[in-house]
């Protein structure tokens, strides 16, 4: 009889989700590509493609804003799902049931934010 050994290797997406959930921007920085492109919200309804430094600044600001309203929060809960709108099925991280980060003040009732 053959035995099966299960290994539990963390993927980069899980490591990224854990770093963001702990609001550890330094760890997030280590995981992201230095020359990658990242989306940030620049106005109420405008999204821009930017570099890593600007993304980390935006994420830091979003984290500070979120924590201001949730002072006792030590960590965000997260779920990783698969994108149904792209051919490759990229992973999507949903934090705090889609309430972080807040991309728009005009969020629909069932709309969720994700990275």
C-alpha positions, -999 to +999 in steps of 0.1 A: +000+000+000+014+034-010+013+062+015+004+098+006+023+127+021+006+160+020+028+191+021+017+225+030+036+250+010+026+286+011+021+302-023+032+338-029-004+348-030-010+334+005+022+350+018+010+384+003-025+380+018-010+372+052+014+402+050-014+426+040-038+411+067-012+419+093-007+454+078+030+446+074+039+469+045+077+460+047+068+423+041+044+433+013+073+452-003+096+422-002+070+401-020+062+425-048+082+429-080+103+461-081+093+467-117+057+455-116+026+475-124-001+480-097-035+495-096-044+523-071-074+545-067-064+581-074-099+598-072-133+588-061-139+568-092-105+567-111-080+539-110-044+543-122-016+519-130+015+528-110+048+516-097+056+496-065+065+527-044+033+545-052+013+513-046+029+508-012+022+544-003-014+539-013-017+506+006-001+522+037-026+551+035-055+527+030-044+506+060-041+537+082-075+549+072-091+515+078-074+511+112-085+546+123-121+533+121-112+499+136-087+507+164-089+473+181-083+453+149-050+435+148-054+415+116-078+413+087-095+380+077-090+371+041-102+347+014-085+338-018-108+331-047-102+325-084-111+353-109-140+342-131-136+372-155-102+363-169-090+334-190-061+325-166-082+325-135-059+347-115-062+347-077-081+375-060-077+383-023-108+395-005-101+412+029-126+417+057-155+404+036-147+430+008-145+460+031-108+466+027-094+485+009-122+510+003-119+518-034-150+540-037-174+558-014-202+550-039-200+512-033-231+492-043-248+472-015-233+438-024-201+452-040-168+440-025-133+454-028-104+430-035-068+429-046 
